[in-house]
Amino acid sequence: MKKVLVATEKPFAAKAVKAIREVVENAGYELVLLEKYTDKEQLISAVANVDAMIIRSDIADKAVLDAAKNLKIIVRAGAGYDNIDLAAATANKVVAMNTPGQNSNAVAELAIGMMIYMARNKYDGKAGTELREKTLGIHAFGNVGKLIGSIAKGIGMEVYAFDPFIKKEDIIAGGATPVDSVEELYKKCQYISLNIPATDQTKKSIGYKILSTMPENAVLVNTARKEVIDEEGLLKMFELRPDFKYISDIAPDCIADIESKYPNRYFFTPKKMGAQTSEANINAGIAAARQIVDFFKKGVTTFQVNK
């Protein structure tokens, strides 16, 4: 009987675990739970004899993957997968997957919510501004970007998008106006929603050079990864553009400088929480379990992220 490990330092909701168990056990497999573990050695021990593993933000590095002698597939319940050592997974002949789209609405609603919160001066009682008729640029028009654009259009914003991997006609069909370059996007839009993944090409790609081209009262909204921000350039933008504001669900490493010098121009959630809704929690967990079953029973590798 195949064993499926759910290894979550921050556990799924009980309802999600119940649904995952149903999917796994209905397929004839055994579910093994490792929740709220406090030491990496517990994870290394738990993976020793399992065939599949579901994780959330847990770190599946080389040590973990090397210890998983029977492991055939690991699924990150969520869109990001930079917590999996893909090279180690490939070397150990483990298929690594994510569950794109399952958390998208939660992230999109958070992005819009943070924009409103900042536009209204964090609800401090003073007059703020409205989002209606403001320009929003979506940097990467994937699942999250499309939903952010849809909500923003409902509010009455002008929505533009740039994504070199998506055809212009598909961006139009998704409800946004395409632009020809990332530079044009930033020059045109007061608000930028940053949705790019953290890759070798994108890390530290968003800095002063491109941010300084944004219109007056520029607002950068980052629900992607902190690694895509050039923090030296970010601090320069704060210093030289008093109209600039930055909001994110992941605080930068230079948070102390921002807090001390620019107290009214930023907002960071206490932890990364774009996907922190009960609905997203359940959806991602069930999707991960189903992908494991489909992999073993049908050889499906649709969401594989390593080669």
Secondary structure, DSSP 8 states (H G I E B T S, - for coil): --EEEEEESS---HHHHHHHHHHHHHTT-EEEEEES--SHHHHHHHGGG-SEEEESS--B-HHHHHH-TT--EEEESSS--TTB-HHHHHHTT-EEEE-TTSSHHHHHHHHHHHHHHHHTGGG-SS-----TT-EEEEES-SHHHHHHHHHHHHHT-EEEEE-TTS-HHHHHHTT-EE-S-HHHHHHH-SEEEE-----TTTTT-BSHHHHTTS-TT-EEEE-S-GGGB-HHHHHHHHHH-TT-EEEESS--TTHHHHHHH-TTSEEE-SS--TT-SHHHHHHHHHHHHHHHHHHHHH---TTB---
